[in-house]
Amino acid sequence: MDNVFDVFLGLILGGITMYWLFSFFGRKKRKELTTHQSTVLLEKIKNVCKLISVEGDFAEIYKYENTKERFMSLVSSKKKALIVIKAKAQIGYDLNKILMHADDGKKKIILTNFPQPEVLSIEPELEFYDIKNGFFNTFTPNDLTSLNQEAKKHILEKIPESGLMETARKEALHTVLLIEKIVDTIGWKLDYSALEISSKQKEILK
C-alpha cells in the first residue's frame, strides 16, 4: 500500500515539476521572441525611414558690387555684375535624431522625439550679366568661390518665406504614419503621444 502511495506521490510531483519546467521555458521563449520582435522592428524602421526631404527651386536676381580704393582712398575702382542665381534647396530631416524605444511587455514602440526640418543642401548656379570691371579691380577666379558662398547665403535667407519648412513638416507627419503601419504589421502599436502635434497636424494624421 505504501509503495502505491509513493508511486502516486511521485507521479504528482513529477507532473508538477514538468508543468513548472514547461511554463518556465515557455515564458522564456515568449520573452525572447518578443525581445527579438522589438529589435527587428526597430531595425526595420531605421532601414525604411531614410532621410526624407522636399526640394525647392529658386531664381533670384542679385546685384554684385565691389569697390577697391588706392592711394590713401584718393582713387577708387568698382567692379559690378548682375547675377541670376538659380538654386536647388533641399529641406529634410536627420532621422538619426529620432528617439524611440520598445516596451516589450505592452508590445509598443514609443516615439519620444522627431527632429525639426533643416536645410540639407543648397546648389546654386550663377549666370553673369552686365559685367563691368574697374581699372584696377577686375573679376578673378577667386571671385566665383566668394560669389557662390554669397549666393548660398542669399538663398538661405529666402527659405523661411518659401513655405518649404512647412511642407517638410507635413512630410514628417506622413513619416510618422509610415512608422505606425510598419509597427502594425506584427501586431505592435506605435505610441507618439509624447510628440507635440498641433490640432491642425492631428487632422492630417487622421
Buried (B, 14 or more C-beta within 10 A) or exposed (E): EEEEEEEEEEEEEEEEEEEEEEEEEEEEEEEEEBEEBBEEBBEBBEEEBEEBBBBBEBEBEBEBEBEEEEEEEEEBBEBBBBBEBBBBBBBBBEBEEBEBEBEBEEBBBBBEEBBEBBBBEBBBEBEBEEEEEBEEBEBEEEBEEEBBEBBBEBBEEBBEEBEBBEBBBEBBBEBBBBBBEBBEEEEBEBBBEEBEBEEEBEEBEE
